[in-house]
Amino acid sequence: QTEASEADASKTNTVKPKLRNSDIENSKRQHRNRVEQCSSKVQAFLWIVAAGFVVYSTNLLNVVVYDERVHRGWFNLGLFCFGLSIAMTL
């Protein structure tokens, strides 16, 4: 009976491995990285929402396409340069 009770006691008294300082630091670093990544994604989403609100509230698309006050030559040159800049960035 003593062997059986010792075996039962050894099962219930399992020792958890101690975490080393490097493990704790790695865990903290991973948590910090996840928080920063989540924060940047939320900020990007809010910027997109703000841009969409500005486009919608100023009626930008109708003004750009149909308004006679827009000088088409300069506007098309600006669009071309913007597209060229985006293409060079990618």
C-alpha positions as a Python dict, from the first residue, in 0.01 Angstrom:
ca = {
    (1, 'Q'): (0, 0, 0),
    (2, 'T'): (282, 241, 65),
    (3, 'E'): (408, 207, -290),
    (4, 'A'): (61, 277, -429),
    (5, 'S'): (13, 576, -202),
    (6, 'E'): (357, 708, -297),
    (7, 'A'): (270, 673, -667),
    (8, 'D'): (-58, 859, -613),
    (9, 'A'): (121, 1131, -420),
    (10, 'S'): (381, 1171, -695),
    (11, 'K'): (103, 1215, -955),
    (12, 'T'): (-73, 1486, -756),
    (13, 'N'): (244, 1670, -660),
    (14, 'T'): (380, 1728, -1007),
    (15, 'V'): (628, 2009, -1018),
    (16, 'K'): (574, 2270, -1285),
    (17, 'P'): (889, 2377, -1464),
    (18, 'K'): (1007, 2719, -1361),
    (19, 'L'): (1010, 2989, -1623),
    (20, 'R'): (1343, 3143, -1688),
    (21, 'N'): (1388, 3518, -1723),
    (22, 'S'): (1450, 3482, -2096),
    (23, 'D'): (1118, 3298, -2136),
    (24, 'I'): (936, 3572, -1948),
    (25, 'E'): (1107, 3842, -2156),
    (26, 'N'): (1020, 3660, -2479),
    (27, 'S'): (660, 3635, -2368),
    (28, 'K'): (647, 4006, -2285),
    (29, 'R'): (813, 4094, -2618),
    (30, 'Q'): (563, 3882, -2812),
    (31, 'H'): (272, 4043, -2627),
    (32, 'R'): (412, 4391, -2697),
    (33, 'N'): (454, 4305, -3067),
    (34, 'R'): (95, 4177, -3088),
    (35, 'V'): (-37, 4495, -2921),
    (36, 'E'): (164, 4718, -3157),
    (37, 'Q'): (49, 4523, -3462),
    (38, 'C'): (-315, 4540, -3353),
    (39, 'S'): (-280, 4912, -3282),
    (40, 'S'): (-137, 4983, -3626),
    (41, 'K'): (-417, 4787, -3795),
    (42, 'V'): (-684, 4978, -3599),
    (43, 'Q'): (-521, 5311, -3689),
    (44, 'A'): (-505, 5215, -4058),
    (45, 'F'): (-872, 5121, -4051),
    (46, 'L'): (-964, 5454, -3888),
    (47, 'W'): (-766, 5647, -4152),
    (48, 'I'): (-953, 5463, -4427),
    (49, 'V'): (-1287, 5537, -4261),
    (50, 'A'): (-1191, 5906, -4228),
    (51, 'A'): (-1088, 5923, -4596),
    (52, 'G'): (-1414, 5761, -4702),
    (53, 'F'): (-1611, 6008, -4491),
    (54, 'V'): (-1429, 6304, -4650),
    (55, 'V'): (-1489, 6171, -5003),
    (56, 'Y'): (-1857, 6112, -4927),
    (57, 'S'): (-1925, 6437, -4743),
    (58, 'T'): (-1750, 6660, -4999),
    (59, 'N'): (-1910, 6484, -5297),
    (60, 'L'): (-1559, 6459, -5439),
    (61, 'L'): (-1628, 6209, -5717),
    (62, 'N'): (-1908, 6414, -5874),
    (63, 'V'): (-1697, 6730, -5856),
    (64, 'V'): (-1396, 6564, -6016),
    (65, 'V'): (-1592, 6402, -6298),
    (66, 'Y'): (-1863, 6658, -6383),
    (67, 'D'): (-1762, 7004, -6259),
    (68, 'E'): (-1662, 7248, -6533),
    (69, 'R'): (-1426, 7439, -6304),
    (70, 'V'): (-1178, 7149, -6306),
    (71, 'H'): (-900, 7212, -6561),
    (72, 'R'): (-882, 6873, -6731),
    (73, 'G'): (-526, 6910, -6863),
    (74, 'W'): (-372, 6982, -6524),
    (75, 'F'): (-594, 6728, -6354),
    (76, 'N'): (-494, 6454, -6599),
    (77, 'L'): (-126, 6548, -6560),
    (78, 'G'): (-163, 6523, -6182),
    (79, 'L'): (-332, 6183, -6210),
    (80, 'F'): (-54, 6062, -6440),
    (81, 'C'): (219, 6179, -6201),
    (82, 'F'): (37, 6025, -5905),
    (83, 'G'): (4, 5694, -6088),
    (84, 'L'): (369, 5704, -6187),
    (85, 'S'): (468, 5768, -5826),
    (86, 'I'): (257, 5476, -5704),
    (87, 'A'): (404, 5248, -5974),
    (88, 'M'): (760, 5338, -5872),
    (89, 'T'): (675, 5277, -5506),
    (90, 'L'): (546, 4926, -5576),
}
